Amino acid sequence: MDHLNQVLQAISQPAKAKTTPNKKRKWREIEQLKDQFQLEKELRIYEDSLEYMLDDF
């Protein structure tokens, strides 16, 4: 009877493997957003320097 209870508990518990891909996907999305923000920040720096060059002309 003890073995039956162990099997039933194992079946009723959610699978842990399903959460891992979701976590990886979330971290990829977070890293992608960080890269996008960094790129926008760098582009703003260049945009500002181009505006100063245009003011000279």
Rosetta blueprint (number, residue, H / E / L):
1 M L
2 D H
3 H H
4 L H
5 N H
6 Q H
7 V H
8 L H
9 Q H
10 A H
11 I H
12 S H
13 Q L
14 P L
15 A L
16 K L
17 A L
18 K L
19 T H
20 T H
21 P H
22 N H
23 K H
24 K H
25 R H
26 K H
27 W H
28 R H
29 E H
30 I H
31 E H
32 Q H
33 L H
34 K H
35 D H
36 Q H
37 F H
38 Q H
39 L H
40 E H
41 K H
42 E H
43 L H
44 R H
45 I H
46 Y H
47 E H
48 D H
49 S H
50 L H
51 E H
52 Y H
53 M H
54 L H
55 D H
56 D H
57 F L
